[in-house]
Amino acid sequence: MIMNEKQEKISGMILNYLQRNPDAGDTLEGIVKWWMGFENIESSIEDVADVLETLIQKGEIRMYNIVDGTTFYKVNKQM
């Protein structure tokens, strides 16, 4: 997937956040509310979901499902 300028900015912010906080993990909604909020980046849930999917495909992010069905996203430490 080719990212547009806004998605590139979101991707960079997510990767920078995880570099500074390598044990961080959150839900899609948490990433939009907290991670994007700290950086003052306007983003929709759809924008962030698309970026996370691209980062998963690139192997930079991993998706984890817990027992209650909640999905968390964390850095892929195997990279």
N, CA, C and O atoms as a Maestro MAE file, in Angstrom:
{
 s_m_m2io_version
 :::
 2.0.0
}

f_m_ct {
 s_m_title
 :::
 protein
 m_atom[316] {
  # First column is atom index #
  i_m_mmod_type
  r_m_x_coord
  r_m_y_coord
  r_m_z_coord
  i_m_residue_number
  s_m_chain_name
  s_m_pdb_residue_name
  s_m_pdb_atom_name
  i_m_atomic_number
  :::
  1 25 0.830 -1.178 0.000 1 A "MET " " N  " 7
  2 3 0.000 0.000 0.000 1 A "MET " " CA " 6
  3 2 0.876 1.243 0.000 1 A "MET " " C  " 6
  4 15 1.803 1.357 0.801 1 A "MET " " O  " 8
  5 25 0.585 2.157 -0.884 2 A "ILE " " N  " 7
  6 3 1.284 3.433 -0.931 2 A "ILE " " CA " 6
  7 2 0.550 4.397 -0.015 2 A "ILE " " C  " 6
  8 15 -0.665 4.565 -0.119 2 A "ILE " " O  " 8
  9 25 1.293 5.029 0.883 3 A "MET " " N  " 7
  10 3 0.676 5.935 1.835 3 A "MET " " CA " 6
  11 2 0.723 7.369 1.315 3 A "MET " " C  " 6
  12 15 1.680 7.780 0.660 3 A "MET " " O  " 8
  13 25 -0.333 8.115 1.623 4 A "ASN " " N  " 7
  14 3 -0.329 9.531 1.291 4 A "ASN " " CA " 6
  15 2 0.444 10.291 2.366 4 A "ASN " " C  " 6
  16 15 0.921 9.696 3.332 4 A "ASN " " O  " 8
  17 25 0.565 11.594 2.195 5 A "GLU " " N  " 7
  18 3 1.363 12.410 3.112 5 A "GLU " " CA " 6
  19 2 0.862 12.325 4.554 5 A "GLU " " C  " 6
  20 15 1.660 12.212 5.484 5 A "GLU " " O  " 8
  21 25 -0.451 12.377 4.739 6 A "LYS " " N  " 7
  22 3 -1.022 12.289 6.082 6 A "LYS " " CA " 6
  23 2 -0.718 10.939 6.716 6 A "LYS " " C  " 6
  24 15 -0.357 10.871 7.891 6 A "LYS " " O  " 8
  25 25 -0.862 9.864 5.942 7 A "GLN " " N  " 7
  26 3 -0.582 8.527 6.461 7 A "GLN " " CA " 6
  27 2 0.903 8.363 6.779 7 A "GLN " " C  " 6
  28 15 1.251 7.710 7.763 7 A "GLN " " O  " 8
  29 25 1.776 8.941 5.967 8 A "GLU " " N  " 7
  30 3 3.219 8.902 6.255 8 A "GLU " " CA " 6
  31 2 3.511 9.583 7.587 8 A "GLU " " C  " 6
  32 15 4.328 9.098 8.370 8 A "GLU " " O  " 8
  33 25 2.846 10.700 7.842 9 A "LYS " " N  " 7
  34 3 3.025 11.425 9.099 9 A "LYS " " CA " 6
  35 2 2.544 10.577 10.277 9 A "LYS " " C  " 6
  36 15 3.212 10.510 11.308 9 A "LYS " " O  " 8
  37 25 1.401 9.940 10.125 10 A "ILE " " N  " 7
  38 3 0.870 9.063 11.175 10 A "ILE " " CA " 6
  39 2 1.810 7.889 11.411 10 A "ILE " " C  " 6
  40 15 2.098 7.543 12.556 10 A "ILE " " O  " 8
  41 25 2.283 7.283 10.345 11 A "SER " " N  " 7
  42 3 3.205 6.154 10.445 11 A "SER " " CA " 6
  43 2 4.471 6.552 11.196 11 A "SER " " C  " 6
  44 15 4.913 5.841 12.098 11 A "SER " " O  " 8
  45 25 5.049 7.680 10.825 12 A "GLY " " N  " 7
  46 3 6.255 8.159 11.501 12 A "GLY " " CA " 6
  47 2 6.021 8.409 12.975 12 A "GLY " " C  " 6
  48 15 6.874 8.089 13.804 12 A "GLY " " O  " 8
  49 25 4.867 8.982 13.314 13 A "MET " " N  " 7
  50 3 4.549 9.250 14.706 13 A "MET " " CA " 6
  51 2 4.416 7.958 15.498 13 A "MET " " C  " 6
  52 15 4.928 7.853 16.613 13 A "MET " " O  " 8
  53 25 3.726 6.971 14.921 14 A "ILE " " N  " 7
  54 3 3.546 5.686 15.613 14 A "ILE " " CA " 6
  55 2 4.902 5.023 15.843 14 A "ILE " " C  " 6
  56 15 5.185 4.559 16.948 14 A "ILE " " O  " 8
  57 25 5.731 4.976 14.817 15 A "LEU " " N  " 7
  58 3 7.044 4.330 14.950 15 A "LEU " " CA " 6
  59 2 7.950 5.090 15.908 15 A "LEU " " C  " 6
  60 15 8.695 4.469 16.667 15 A "LEU " " O  " 8
  61 25 7.903 6.414 15.891 16 A "ASN " " N  " 7
  62 3 8.694 7.208 16.840 16 A "ASN " " CA " 6
  63 2 8.214 6.980 18.268 16 A "ASN " " C  " 6
  64 15 9.023 6.849 19.187 16 A "ASN " " O  " 8
  65 25 6.897 6.934 18.454 17 A "TYR " " N  " 7
  66 3 6.336 6.684 19.784 17 A "TYR " " CA " 6
  67 2 6.817 5.332 20.307 17 A "TYR " " C  " 6
  68 15 7.224 5.213 21.463 17 A "TYR " " O  " 8
  69 25 6.767 4.323 19.452 18 A "LEU " " N  " 7
  70 3 7.178 2.981 19.876 18 A "LEU " " CA " 6
  71 2 8.687 2.879 20.086 18 A "LEU " " C  " 6
  72 15 9.151 2.068 20.887 18 A "LEU " " O  " 8
  73 25 9.439 3.687 19.379 19 A "GLN " " N  " 7
  74 3 10.888 3.698 19.605 19 A "GLN " " CA " 6
  75 2 11.187 4.270 20.989 19 A "GLN " " C  " 6
  76 15 12.062 3.779 21.702 19 A "GLN " " O  " 8
  77 25 10.444 5.317 21.355 20 A "ARG " " N  " 7
  78 3 10.635 5.930 22.673 20 A "ARG " " CA " 6
  79 2 10.014 5.092 23.794 20 A "ARG " " C  " 6
  80 15 10.437 5.181 24.947 20 A "ARG " " O  " 8
  81 25 9.014 4.283 23.452 21 A "ASN " " N  " 7
  82 3 8.265 3.483 24.430 21 A "ASN " " CA " 6
  83 2 8.139 2.049 23.912 21 A "ASN " " C  " 6
  84 15 7.043 1.623 23.547 21 A "ASN " " O  " 8
  85 25 9.233 1.304 23.875 22 A "PRO " " N  " 7
  86 3 9.230 -0.005 23.214 22 A "PRO " " CA " 6
  87 2 8.300 -1.050 23.818 22 A "PRO " " C  " 6
  88 15 8.001 -2.054 23.171 22 A "PRO " " O  " 8
  89 25 7.844 -0.834 25.033 23 A "ASP " " N  " 7
  90 3 6.922 -1.791 25.649 23 A "ASP " " CA " 6
  91 2 5.469 -1.341 25.538 23 A "ASP " " C  " 6
  92 15 4.570 -1.998 26.063 23 A "ASP " " O  " 8
  93 25 5.240 -0.224 24.854 24 A "ALA " " N  " 7
  94 3 3.882 0.312 24.720 24 A "ALA " " CA " 6
  95 2 3.040 -0.564 23.805 24 A "ALA " " C  " 6
  96 15 3.545 -1.198 22.878 24 A "ALA " " O  " 8
  97 25 1.769 -0.582 24.085 25 A "GLY " " N  " 7
  98 3 0.803 -1.265 23.245 25 A "GLY " " CA " 6
  99 2 -0.561 -0.669 23.530 25 A "GLY " " C  " 6
  100 15 -0.837 -0.253 24.655 25 A "GLY " " O  " 8
  101 25 -1.406 -0.626 22.532 26 A "ASP " " N  " 7
  102 3 -2.717 -0.043 22.755 26 A "ASP " " CA " 6
  103 2 -3.678 -0.530 21.684 26 A "ASP " " C  " 6
  104 15 -3.280 -1.140 20.692 26 A "ASP " " O  " 8
  105 25 -4.948 -0.245 21.909 27 A "THR " " N  " 7
  106 3 -5.991 -0.543 20.934 27 A "THR " " CA " 6
  107 2 -5.972 0.541 19.858 27 A "THR " " C  " 6
  108 15 -5.318 1.572 20.016 27 A "THR " " O  " 8
  109 25 -6.679 0.305 18.788 28 A "LEU " " N  " 7
  110 3 -6.809 1.311 17.741 28 A "LEU " " CA " 6
  111 2 -7.351 2.618 18.323 28 A "LEU " " C  " 6
  112 15 -6.825 3.697 18.051 28 A "LEU " " O  " 8
  113 25 -8.396 2.505 19.116 29 A "GLU " " N  " 7
  114 3 -8.999 3.695 19.712 29 A "GLU " " CA " 6
  115 2 -8.028 4.406 20.648 29 A "GLU " " C  " 6
  116 15 -7.973 5.635 20.669 29 A "GLU " " O  " 8
  117 25 -7.265 3.640 21.421 30 A "GLY " " N  " 7
  118 3 -6.277 4.231 22.321 30 A "GLY " " CA " 6
  119 2 -5.169 4.938 21.572 30 A "GLY " " C  " 6
  120 15 -4.715 6.003 21.990 30 A "GLY " " O  " 8
  121 25 -4.730 4.357 20.472 31 A "ILE " " N  " 7
  122 3 -3.688 4.986 19.662 31 A "ILE " " CA " 6
  123 2 -4.184 6.320 19.123 31 A "ILE " " C  " 6
  124 15 -3.468 7.321 19.166 31 A "ILE " " O  " 8
  125 25 -5.415 6.327 18.614 32 A "VAL " " N  " 7
  126 3 -5.983 7.571 18.077 32 A "VAL " " CA " 6
  127 2 -6.121 8.612 19.188 32 A "VAL " " C  " 6
  128 15 -5.734 9.767 19.008 32 A "VAL " " O  " 8
  129 25 -6.668 8.210 20.327 33 A "LYS " " N  " 7
  130 3 -6.939 9.162 21.414 33 A "LYS " " CA " 6
  131 2 -5.672 9.627 22.112 33 A "LYS " " C  " 6
  132 15 -5.483 10.825 22.320 33 A "LYS " " O  " 8
  133 25 -4.802 8.692 22.475 34 A "TRP " " N  " 7
  134 3 -3.654 9.041 23.315 34 A "TRP " " CA " 6
  135 2 -2.395 9.323 22.516 34 A "TRP " " C  " 6
  136 15 -1.801 10.390 22.669 34 A "TRP " " O  " 8
  137 25 -1.977 8.401 21.672 35 A "TRP " " N  " 7
  138 3 -0.716 8.601 20.964 35 A "TRP " " CA " 6
  139 2 -0.812 9.781 20.004 35 A "TRP " " C  " 6
  140 15 0.078 10.632 19.976 35 A "TRP " " O  " 8
  141 25 -1.886 9.838 19.217 36 A "MET " " N  " 7
  142 3 -2.054 10.947 18.270 36 A "MET " " CA " 6
  143 2 -2.323 12.247 19.023 36 A "MET " " C  " 6
  144 15 -1.867 13.314 18.611 36 A "MET " " O  " 8
  145 25 -3.057 12.157 20.119 37 A "GLY " " N  " 7
  146 3 -3.357 13.346 20.909 37 A "GLY " " CA " 6
  147 2 -2.117 13.997 21.479 37 A "GLY " " C  " 6
  148 15 -2.030 15.224 21.524 37 A "GLY " " O  " 8
  149 25 -1.146 13.193 21.921 38 A "PHE " " N  " 7
  150 3 0.099 13.735 22.464 38 A "PHE " " CA " 6
  151 2 0.887 14.483 21.400 38 A "PHE " " C  " 6
  152 15 1.601 15.436 21.711 38 A "PHE " " O  " 8
  153 25 0.765 14.063 20.163 39 A "GLU " " N  " 7
  154 3 1.509 14.674 19.066 39 A "GLU " " CA " 6
  155 2 0.696 15.737 18.331 39 A "GLU " " C  " 6
  156 15 1.182 16.350 17.380 39 A "GLU " " O  " 8
  157 25 -0.543 15.954 18.774 40 A "ASN " " N  " 7
  158 3 -1.434 16.924 18.132 40 A "ASN " " CA " 6
  159 2 -1.601 16.654 16.638 40 A "ASN " " C  " 6
  160 15 -1.572 17.580 15.826 40 A "ASN " " O  " 8
  161 25 -1.774 15.402 16.286 41 A "ILE " " N  " 7
  162 3 -1.997 15.030 14.893 41 A "ILE " " CA " 6
  163 2 -3.473 14.709 14.726 41 A "ILE " " C  " 6
  164 15 -4.011 13.833 15.403 41 A "ILE " " O  " 8
  165 25 -4.117 15.422 13.824 42 A "GLU " " N  " 7
  166 3 -5.509 15.143 13.505 42 A "GLU " " CA " 6
  167 2 -5.567 13.874 12.668 42 A "GLU " " C  " 6
  168 15 -4.951 13.795 11.606 42 A "GLU " " O  " 8
  169 25 -6.296 12.900 13.141 43 A "SER " " N  " 7
  170 3 -6.390 11.655 12.392 43 A "SER " " CA " 6
  171 2 -7.698 10.960 12.716 43 A "SER " " C  " 6
  172 15 -8.205 11.033 13.835 43 A "SER " " O  " 8
  173 25 -8.224 10.291 11.721 44 A "SER " " N  " 7
  174 3 -9.445 9.524 11.931 44 A "SER " " CA " 6
  175 2 -9.067 8.092 12.287 44 A "SER " " C  " 6
  176 15 -7.935 7.661 12.065 44 A "SER " " O  " 8
  177 25 -10.012 7.376 12.831 45 A "ILE " " N  " 7
  178 3 -9.789 5.960 13.125 45 A "ILE " " CA " 6
  179 2 -9.449 5.215 11.839 45 A "ILE " " C  " 6
  180 15 -8.602 4.322 11.843 45 A "ILE " " O  " 8
  181 25 -10.104 5.577 10.745 46 A "GLU " " N  " 7
  182 3 -9.846 4.907 9.465 46 A "GLU " " CA " 6
  183 2 -8.412 5.146 8.993 46 A "GLU " " C  " 6
  184 15 -7.761 4.223 8.505 46 A "GLU " " O  " 8
  185 25 -7.910 6.394 9.136 47 A "ASP " " N  " 7
  186 3 -6.532 6.700 8.747 47 A "ASP " " CA " 6
  187 2 -5.546 5.847 9.543 47 A "ASP " " C  " 6
  188 15 -4.633 5.245 8.978 47 A "ASP " " O  " 8
  189 25 -5.742 5.805 10.855 48 A "VAL " " N  " 7
  190 3 -4.819 5.060 11.717 48 A "VAL " " CA " 6
  191 2 -4.932 3.563 11.450 48 A "VAL " " C  " 6
  192 15 -3.915 2.869 11.427 48 A "VAL " " O  " 8
  193 25 -6.138 3.052 11.248 49 A "ALA " " N  " 7
  194 3 -6.323 1.629 10.942 49 A "ALA " " CA " 6
  195 2 -5.588 1.259 9.652 49 A "ALA " " C  " 6
  196 15 -4.941 0.213 9.587 49 A "ALA " " O  " 8
  197 25 -5.685 2.109 8.630 50 A "ASP " " N  " 7
  198 3 -4.985 1.849 7.368 50 A "ASP " " CA " 6
  199 2 -3.475 1.835 7.570 50 A "ASP " " C  " 6
  200 15 -2.779 0.978 7.025 50 A "ASP " " O  " 8
  201 25 -2.973 2.779 8.352 51 A "VAL " " N  " 7
  202 3 -1.536 2.849 8.610 51 A "VAL " " CA " 6
  203 2 -1.079 1.625 9.402 51 A "VAL " " C  " 6
  204 15 -0.045 1.035 9.087 51 A "VAL " " O  " 8
  205 25 -1.838 1.241 10.424 52 A "LEU " " N  " 7
  206 3 -1.467 0.058 11.207 52 A "LEU " " CA " 6
  207 2 -1.434 -1.185 10.334 52 A "LEU " " C  " 6
  208 15 -0.536 -2.014 10.480 52 A "LEU " " O  " 8
  209 25 -2.387 -1.331 9.438 53 A "GLU " " N  " 7
  210 3 -2.402 -2.477 8.528 53 A "GLU " " CA " 6
  211 2 -1.142 -2.496 7.656 53 A "GLU " " C  " 6
  212 15 -0.549 -3.552 7.439 53 A "GLU " " O  " 8
  213 25 -0.747 -1.345 7.169 54 A "THR " " N  " 7
  214 3 0.471 -1.255 6.359 54 A "THR " " CA " 6
  215 2 1.699 -1.610 7.190 54 A "THR " " C  " 6
  216 15 2.580 -2.330 6.720 54 A "THR " " O  " 8
  217 25 1.761 -1.111 8.419 55 A "LEU " " N  " 7
  218 3 2.905 -1.407 9.291 55 A "LEU " " CA " 6
  219 2 2.943 -2.889 9.668 55 A "LEU " " C  " 6
  220 15 4.023 -3.456 9.834 55 A "LEU " " O  " 8
  221 25 1.785 -3.513 9.803 56 A "ILE " " N  " 7
  222 3 1.730 -4.957 10.060 56 A "ILE " " CA " 6
  223 2 2.270 -5.706 8.845 56 A "ILE " " C  " 6
  224 15 3.067 -6.633 8.989 56 A "ILE " " O  " 8
  225 25 1.839 -5.310 7.655 57 A "GLN " " N  " 7
  226 3 2.304 -5.959 6.424 57 A "GLN " " CA " 6
  227 2 3.811 -5.820 6.251 57 A "GLN " " C  " 6
  228 15 4.464 -6.726 5.732 57 A "GLN " " O  " 8
  229 25 4.362 -4.695 6.681 58 A "LYS " " N  " 7
  230 3 5.808 -4.462 6.597 58 A "LYS " " CA " 6
  231 2 6.571 -5.195 7.709 58 A "LYS " " C  " 6
  232 15 7.798 -5.281 7.672 58 A "LYS " " O  " 8
  233 25 5.837 -5.720 8.695 59 A "GLY " " N  " 7
  234 3 6.462 -6.437 9.797 59 A "GLY " " CA " 6
  235 2 6.955 -5.546 10.922 59 A "GLY " " C  " 6
  236 15 7.678 -6.016 11.800 59 A "GLY " " O  " 8
  237 25 6.587 -4.280 10.919 60 A "GLU " " N  " 7
  238 3 7.069 -3.348 11.937 60 A "GLU " " CA " 6
  239 2 6.197 -3.346 13.184 60 A "GLU " " C  " 6
  240 15 6.662 -3.013 14.274 60 A "GLU " " O  " 8
  241 25 4.943 -3.716 13.023 61 A "ILE " " N  " 7
  242 3 3.972 -3.747 14.117 61 A "ILE " " CA " 6
  243 2 3.357 -5.141 14.163 61 A "ILE " " C  " 6
  244 15 3.191 -5.801 13.136 61 A "ILE " " O  " 8
  245 25 3.023 -5.573 15.378 62 A "ARG " " N  " 7
  246 3 2.301 -6.841 15.532 62 A "ARG " " CA " 6
  247 2 0.952 -6.567 16.156 62 A "ARG " " C  " 6
  248 15 0.786 -5.640 16.949 62 A "ARG " " O  " 8
  249 25 0.001 -7.384 15.784 63 A "MET " " N  " 7
  250 3 -1.350 -7.283 16.314 63 A "MET " " CA " 6
  251 2 -1.557 -8.463 17.263 63 A "MET " " C  " 6
  252 15 -1.253 -9.606 16.924 63 A "MET " " O  " 8
  253 25 -2.077 -8.171 18.451 64 A "TYR " " N  " 7
  254 3 -2.325 -9.192 19.458 64 A "TYR " " CA " 6
  255 2 -3.787 -9.149 19.855 64 A "TYR " " C  " 6
  256 15 -4.334 -8.075 20.107 64 A "TYR " " O  " 8
  257 25 -4.417 -10.296 19.913 65 A "ASN " " N  " 7
  258 3 -5.788 -10.392 20.399 65 A "ASN " " CA " 6
  259 2 -5.762 -11.027 21.776 65 A "ASN " " C  " 6
  260 15 -5.081 -12.028 22.000 65 A "ASN " " O  " 8
  261 25 -6.516 -10.431 22.702 66 A "ILE " " N  " 7
  262 3 -6.585 -11.023 24.035 66 A "ILE " " CA " 6
  263 2 -7.932 -11.710 24.197 66 A "ILE " " C  " 6
  264 15 -8.800 -11.613 23.330 66 A "ILE " " O  " 8
  265 25 -8.096 -12.395 25.299 67 A "VAL " " N  " 7
  266 3 -9.237 -13.281 25.527 67 A "VAL " " CA " 6
  267 2 -10.584 -12.618 25.268 67 A "VAL " " C  " 6
  268 15 -11.478 -13.253 24.707 67 A "VAL " " O  " 8
  269 25 -10.749 -11.379 25.654 68 A "ASP " " N  " 7
  270 3 -12.058 -10.738 25.491 68 A "ASP " " CA " 6
  271 2 -12.294 -10.223 24.066 68 A "ASP " " C  " 6
  272 15 -13.319 -9.594 23.800 68 A "ASP " " O  " 8
  273 25 -11.357 -10.483 23.154 69 A "GLY " " N  " 7
  274 3 -11.509 -10.068 21.764 69 A "GLY " " CA " 6
  275 2 -10.904 -8.717 21.441 69 A "GLY " " C  " 6
  276 15 -10.946 -8.276 20.292 69 A "GLY " " O  " 8
  277 25 -10.339 -8.053 22.444 70 A "THR " " N  " 7
  278 3 -9.697 -6.763 22.226 70 A "THR " " CA " 6
  279 2 -8.409 -6.963 21.433 70 A "THR " " C  " 6
  280 15 -7.656 -7.906 21.677 70 A "THR " " O  " 8
  281 25 -8.169 -6.069 20.489 71 A "THR " " N  " 7
  282 3 -6.959 -6.126 19.677 71 A "THR " " CA " 6
  283 2 -6.003 -5.032 20.128 71 A "THR " " C  " 6
  284 15 -6.378 -3.864 20.234 71 A "THR " " O  " 8
  285 25 -4.753 -5.432 20.392 72 A "PHE " " N  " 7
  286 3 -3.693 -4.501 20.759 72 A "PHE " " CA " 6
  287 2 -2.642 -4.495 19.663 72 A "PHE " " C  " 6
  288 15 -2.432 -5.492 18.972 72 A "PHE " " O  " 8
  289 25 -1.991 -3.355 19.518 73 A "TYR " " N  " 7
  290 3 -0.899 -3.187 18.558 73 A "TYR " " CA " 6
  291 2 0.356 -2.829 19.320 73 A "TYR " " C  " 6
  292 15 0.350 -1.960 20.193 73 A "TYR " " O  " 8
  293 25 1.449 -3.524 18.970 74 A "LYS " " N  " 7
  294 3 2.749 -3.293 19.615 74 A "LYS " " CA " 6
  295 2 3.827 -3.385 18.551 74 A "LYS " " C  " 6
  296 15 3.602 -3.891 17.451 74 A "LYS " " O  " 8
  297 25 5.000 -2.884 18.904 75 A "VAL " " N  " 7
  298 3 6.140 -2.994 17.998 75 A "VAL " " CA " 6
  299 2 6.508 -4.461 17.837 75 A "VAL " " C  " 6
  300 15 6.382 -5.249 18.774 75 A "VAL " " O  " 8
  301 25 6.960 -4.819 16.650 76 A "ASN " " N  " 7
  302 3 7.423 -6.169 16.394 76 A "ASN " " CA " 6
  303 2 8.882 -6.241 16.800 76 A "ASN " " C  " 6
  304 15 9.754 -5.805 16.049 76 A "ASN " " O  " 8
  305 25 9.159 -6.781 17.970 77 A "LYS " " N  " 7
  306 3 10.516 -6.844 18.473 77 A "LYS " " CA " 6
  307 2 11.372 -7.893 17.785 77 A "LYS " " C  " 6
  308 15 12.573 -7.988 18.036 77 A "LYS " " O  " 8
  309 25 10.754 -8.673 16.923 78 A "GLN " " N  " 7
  310 3 11.499 -9.700 16.180 78 A "GLN " " CA " 6
  311 2 12.169 -9.128 14.943 78 A "GLN " " C  " 6
  312 15 12.874 -9.840 14.228 78 A "GLN " " O  " 8
  313 25 11.952 -7.850 14.690 79 A "MET " " N  " 7
  314 3 12.551 -7.208 13.516 79 A "MET " " CA " 6
  315 2 13.977 -6.803 13.805 79 A "MET " " C  " 6
  316 15 14.649 -6.246 12.936 79 A "MET " " O  " 8
  :::
 }
 m_bond[315] {
  # First column is bond index #
  i_m_from
  i_m_to
  i_m_order
  :::
  1 1 2 1
  2 2 3 1
  3 3 4 2
  4 3 5 1
  5 5 6 1
  6 6 7 1
  7 7 8 2
  8 7 9 1
  9 9 10 1
  10 10 11 1
  11 11 12 2
  12 11 13 1
  13 13 14 1
  14 14 15 1
  15 15 16 2
  16 15 17 1
  17 17 18 1
  18 18 19 1
  19 19 20 2
  20 19 21 1
  21 21 22 1
  22 22 23 1
  23 23 24 2
  24 23 25 1
  25 25 26 1
  26 26 27 1
  27 27 28 2
  28 27 29 1
  29 29 30 1
  30 30 31 1
  31 31 32 2
  32 31 33 1
  33 33 34 1
  34 34 35 1
  35 35 36 2
  36 35 37 1
  37 37 38 1
  38 38 39 1
  39 39 40 2
  40 39 41 1
  41 41 42 1
  42 42 43 1
  43 43 44 2
  44 43 45 1
  45 45 46 1
  46 46 47 1
  47 47 48 2
  48 47 49 1
  49 49 50 1
  50 50 51 1
  51 51 52 2
  52 51 53 1
  53 53 54 1
  54 54 55 1
  55 55 56 2
  56 55 57 1
  57 57 58 1
  58 58 59 1
  59 59 60 2
  60 59 61 1
  61 61 62 1
  62 62 63 1
  63 63 64 2
  64 63 65 1
  65 65 66 1
  66 66 67 1
  67 67 68 2
  68 67 69 1
  69 69 70 1
  70 70 71 1
  71 71 72 2
  72 71 73 1
  73 73 74 1
  74 74 75 1
  75 75 76 2
  76 75 77 1
  77 77 78 1
  78 78 79 1
  79 79 80 2
  80 79 81 1
  81 81 82 1
  82 82 83 1
  83 83 84 2
  84 83 85 1
  85 85 86 1
  86 86 87 1
  87 87 88 2
  88 87 89 1
  89 89 90 1
  90 90 91 1
  91 91 92 2
  92 91 93 1
  93 93 94 1
  94 94 95 1
  95 95 96 2
  96 95 97 1
  97 97 98 1
  98 98 99 1
  99 99 100 2
  100 99 101 1
  101 101 102 1
  102 102 103 1
  103 103 104 2
  104 103 105 1
  105 105 106 1
  106 106 107 1
  107 107 108 2
  108 107 109 1
  109 109 110 1
  110 110 111 1
  111 111 112 2
  112 111 113 1
  113 113 114 1
  114 114 115 1
  115 115 116 2
  116 115 117 1
  117 117 118 1
  118 118 119 1
  119 119 120 2
  120 119 121 1
  121 121 122 1
  122 122 123 1
  123 123 124 2
  124 123 125 1
  125 125 126 1
  126 126 127 1
  127 127 128 2
  128 127 129 1
  129 129 130 1
  130 130 131 1
  131 131 132 2
  132 131 133 1
  133 133 134 1
  134 134 135 1
  135 135 136 2
  136 135 137 1
  137 137 138 1
  138 138 139 1
  139 139 140 2
  140 139 141 1
  141 141 142 1
  142 142 143 1
  143 143 144 2
  144 143 145 1
  145 145 146 1
  146 146 147 1
  147 147 148 2
  148 147 149 1
  149 149 150 1
  150 150 151 1
  151 151 152 2
  152 151 153 1
  153 153 154 1
  154 154 155 1
  155 155 156 2
  156 155 157 1
  157 157 158 1
  158 158 159 1
  159 159 160 2
  160 159 161 1
  161 161 162 1
  162 162 163 1
  163 163 164 2
  164 163 165 1
  165 165 166 1
  166 166 167 1
  167 167 168 2
  168 167 169 1
  169 169 170 1
  170 170 171 1
  171 171 172 2
  172 171 173 1
  173 173 174 1
  174 174 175 1
  175 175 176 2
  176 175 177 1
  177 177 178 1
  178 178 179 1
  179 179 180 2
  180 179 181 1
  181 181 182 1
  182 182 183 1
  183 183 184 2
  184 183 185 1
  185 185 186 1
  186 186 187 1
  187 187 188 2
  188 187 189 1
  189 189 190 1
  190 190 191 1
  191 191 192 2
  192 191 193 1
  193 193 194 1
  194 194 195 1
  195 195 196 2
  196 195 197 1
  197 197 198 1
  198 198 199 1
  199 199 200 2
  200 199 201 1
  201 201 202 1
  202 202 203 1
  203 203 204 2
  204 203 205 1
  205 205 206 1
  206 206 207 1
  207 207 208 2
  208 207 209 1
  209 209 210 1
  210 210 211 1
  211 211 212 2
  212 211 213 1
  213 213 214 1
  214 214 215 1
  215 215 216 2
  216 215 217 1
  217 217 218 1
  218 218 219 1
  219 219 220 2
  220 219 221 1
  221 221 222 1
  222 222 223 1
  223 223 224 2
  224 223 225 1
  225 225 226 1
  226 226 227 1
  227 227 228 2
  228 227 229 1
  229 229 230 1
  230 230 231 1
  231 231 232 2
  232 231 233 1
  233 233 234 1
  234 234 235 1
  235 235 236 2
  236 235 237 1
  237 237 238 1
  238 238 239 1
  239 239 240 2
  240 239 241 1
  241 241 242 1
  242 242 243 1
  243 243 244 2
  244 243 245 1
  245 245 246 1
  246 246 247 1
  247 247 248 2
  248 247 249 1
  249 249 250 1
  250 250 251 1
  251 251 252 2
  252 251 253 1
  253 253 254 1
  254 254 255 1
  255 255 256 2
  256 255 257 1
  257 257 258 1
  258 258 259 1
  259 259 260 2
  260 259 261 1
  261 261 262 1
  262 262 263 1
  263 263 264 2
  264 263 265 1
  265 265 266 1
  266 266 267 1
  267 267 268 2
  268 267 269 1
  269 269 270 1
  270 270 271 1
  271 271 272 2
  272 271 273 1
  273 273 274 1
  274 274 275 1
  275 275 276 2
  276 275 277 1
  277 277 278 1
  278 278 279 1
  279 279 280 2
  280 279 281 1
  281 281 282 1
  282 282 283 1
  283 283 284 2
  284 283 285 1
  285 285 286 1
  286 286 287 1
  287 287 288 2
  288 287 289 1
  289 289 290 1
  290 290 291 1
  291 291 292 2
  292 291 293 1
  293 293 294 1
  294 294 295 1
  295 295 296 2
  296 295 297 1
  297 297 298 1
  298 298 299 1
  299 299 300 2
  300 299 301 1
  301 301 302 1
  302 302 303 1
  303 303 304 2
  304 303 305 1
  305 305 306 1
  306 306 307 1
  307 307 308 2
  308 307 309 1
  309 309 310 1
  310 310 311 1
  311 311 312 2
  312 311 313 1
  313 313 314 1
  314 314 315 1
  315 315 316 2
  :::
 }
}
